[in-house]
Amino acid sequence: MVFTNVGAEEIAVLLGSDTGTYIKAYGIGIGSATDSITSTVLESESQRRAITGNPTFSSQITTFQGDFNSVQMSGTDLTEFGLFPDVDADAGSLWFKQTIGSIGFDGTNELQISTAIRVIAESGT
Amino acid sequence: MAIISKIEIEGTDYNTYLNLRVSTTIDKYNTVSSFVASFDSPYGRYSDTFSVGDTVVIYAKEHTYGDAISWSDDDKIFAGILEKVKFTGQGTKTMLELSGRDNTAKLLDSTVEPIVFTETEVSEIVKEIIARNTTGISVNNVNATSTTLDRIAFNHLPLFEALQQLGELSGYYFYIDADVDLNFKENSAASTGLTFDNTNVTKVNMENTREGMVNEVYVYGDRTLAGFEEDLNFDGGSVYTLLSKPHNTLITIGGVPQKGGVFNLVASPISGTKYLVNFHDKQVIFTSGTDIGDSTPTSGGSGLIMYDRDIPIVKKSQDRDSIDLYGLRRKIINDKSIKDPQTAQDILDNELTKNSPFRGIELAIKGWYDLVNGKTVDVTLDEINLDDTVSLLSVDYDFNKNTEASENIISIKLDNKIGNITDQLKDMKKRIALIEAQDMGESDTITQIETTAGSCWVVGSYWEVRTRLINNSFILGHDINGQLGSPEVSVSGGQVELGDDRSALTVQYSGGFYS
């Protein structure tokens, strides 16, 4: 039995489609915990914003963009970000998490994050 | 010279067997092998060594004493799986018997779920039924045929027999190789190039028999009801005979439907009944009597009767020359799973190929011969008046210390298989399966849930974190760049300005992968 490329494409689209539970927001934080598949929250979330516009869908890949302006970011030392199915702070469980080296924001700079998720089909057993 | 052999199970050689038998049945359309090996197993020597499902490979070849022994794939005579591990006896007398079949035998363990193919090339059918009804069998060596079938239906037919049927129709043969890959290839009656005569034959059995012969065949398939109508021209009588036995009758007179009943069902027909149906005599009888009145139609009038006729799928054929020579050998096949006349005709034609006495030949052979790559041998034995090229039916290898030293390993069966009680039981089993399958249709809907693993996965992702400077851009709500007018200056020291003075984005971090 195989799961087809078309099926994978549909699943990729569902990640960001306005159907049921889907990815709606980027959260950013200042925690440094190791990324784990059991994570449900950022270690120390500082704010959350809706993704910019609509996701882009292309060949089993769905891409989400998040923008945070200089006013929103001022005073933050960013070390983690994630994707959530809910825009409200501390609501919903984390779908995607990434920890990075620290980036300081002092009011002179702003942030943009882009995350592309790909679904791959392959022969099963 | 001697013959040597070895059995390899899960990659380990076990050469302590007392006896090892390998049987290969060579059909026109397939080849199937099995093995049985017996070992001494005192006090549990092999108590936990073997498991059902272990892979088994058996090698054999001719060997000259003193030469080093080496094995190659050309020496393989069997590749399959262990299907039974059987211990008997007790203590020092414990015996172990291992047995199994080759990979082709896996096809005997599955049936083809009800399906119909129309206008489909045979190799496509083969691939489809393998995909739908098996797991773990690849189809890399299923070759395209030049045969496209108008229609073929399978109704829980064993997969092995389905492939055999497709092989017969396309002239191809099949087997599953050591890599569990189905081979479906064009058939050829290639000769082994071997001749057996008094120099290498140690024992001969030959018989000619009428047993199994057929020279007249009836094939009865399913029956179908089909609508029919007749005009009734009334002559003053009450009984009218029809052309066929009527099912579901409806009589109209002057366009008015008449109420009917069943002849002899009750002593006195119910009031209002106008006619009775005498099914077996193909009659309708109009009623008349003191209580129910006279329904006999007026002479000169007419009516219409509509009914369903029961039409059977039936074919008959005979070979007159064979009957004259050998006497009548009639066979009746009553198979409700036959639902079209063409299938009935195909079965009929196949049965009539058995119109001559069956000749069965069994030879015990001295020496080692490659009997796998070919389908015929030449046999010259004057004492039984035999000088012919005949087809191989089966090859049996019997390995033990005595037979290997004396080179009396191989016995073969040739020409036609003489039916025995086992064949009759197989035939009965097959016919019972067909009877049980008649109510299972390809149009029936079967709801199934099937689980599978590892067929879809999400790659982590590719991500980028980017930043840029706001420079002199006016930013609403910004402590510094949110102030317009002179001498206000921006975070970068210039005049705050309406418009976008931001720098290009710079990737600070990125990660993940796509493939």
Interface residues (C-beta under 8 A of the other chain):
Chain A: M1 V2 F3 G7 A8 I11 I61 N69 S70 V71 S74 L78 F81 F96 Q98 I100 G101 I103 F105 G107 T108 N109 E110 L111 Q112 I113 S114 T115 A116 I117 R118 V119 I120 A121 E122 S123 G124 T125
Chain B: E450 T452 A453 G454 S455 C456 W457 V458 V459 S461 Y462 W463 E464 V465 R466 T467 R468 L469 I470 I475 L476 G477 H478 D479 I480 N481 G482 V491 S492 R502 L505 Q508 Y509 G511 G512 Y514 S515
